[in-house]
Amino acid sequence: MKNFYLSFCLILSIIVSAQSGSHLNFDGSNDLVLISGTSSPITTSYSKEAWISCSSFGVARDFISGNATGQNAFWVANGFLTAGHNGASGGNWSYVIDSVPLLLNVWYHVAVTYDATTTTMKLYKNGILIATNTNVPVASNTATSKLYIGCYSGNNSFFMGNIDEVRIWNRILTPTEIFDNKNCEFTTPQTGMIAYYKFNQGINNANNAGVTTLLDSSTNVINATLTNFALVGLTSNWASGSPVNCLLNLSENNFNSTIKIYPNPVNNTVTINLENYSNSSLEILDFNSRLIHSSKLQLSENEISMDDFSAGIYFFKIKTDKGVFLNKVIKN
């Protein structure tokens, strides 16, 4: 019985300490994510963003690209960040190219914008404009156009490495927007955002066989589909260790004087005193805006155990009949 108890405690400890995924690893062989099951969300002007880390270079390692009938591409060519269109009547794919090669196993924020009116394409690395071309034809786009993460056209130019925080817009982001927002996750709807993939899913390098849908955090809910991933082990799987480490548009409310959270900082148990609020609910978000706890607050004084929470910063979102209140709580 003692051995069984020790084994149970060990298993429970492993489960409790399991770390959530924060990005997706691609094996460079056949892993892909299909964003658009019916047609590409990219039409004329657009912006694409992502965090990438290459574990191997090749002639083409695509990370946000279309197909033969939606000929837009964003990729790494022999180590050089590249973007372009083939154009409605054919043309040169490589319209903007970084002059400095990427390093292997280093995270980079990358972005490309395209203005169809001025036929101008701009390439950014780590928030800095690195290349501009004012003569880029509009990409072909038909009802059969697709958009993929991790490959081109669903069958070639497979990406090898890690991808996180993919954002697709139907407007041209400004240099200031790209620079200021690159390190953080959005927590509120954004104007012109077509699709937004945070990759905060699965368990780090564990068996994630059932996690085959990449969730879209935009209001359009264009969930994407994982194909050919092993979803177990150190590669071709969900993993932790993302460079994205803060939240945008998540600001604290000054709590109504009748709502109190204490102690703060907290060691074990935190108390939420609602007094005049009833039938409220609580959501606790971690620093990466992942929902890690939800419950009803049906008493005037509610105790929430934080024994199993890691040390760090958490956001308590309390929904009441008089509004939504947000407060930061520090766990020691």
Summary of the structure (lengths in Angstrom):
residues: 332
radius of gyration: 22.3
end to end distance: 34.5
largest distance: 74.7
contacts: 1085
relative contact order: 0.16
helix: 7%
strand: 41%
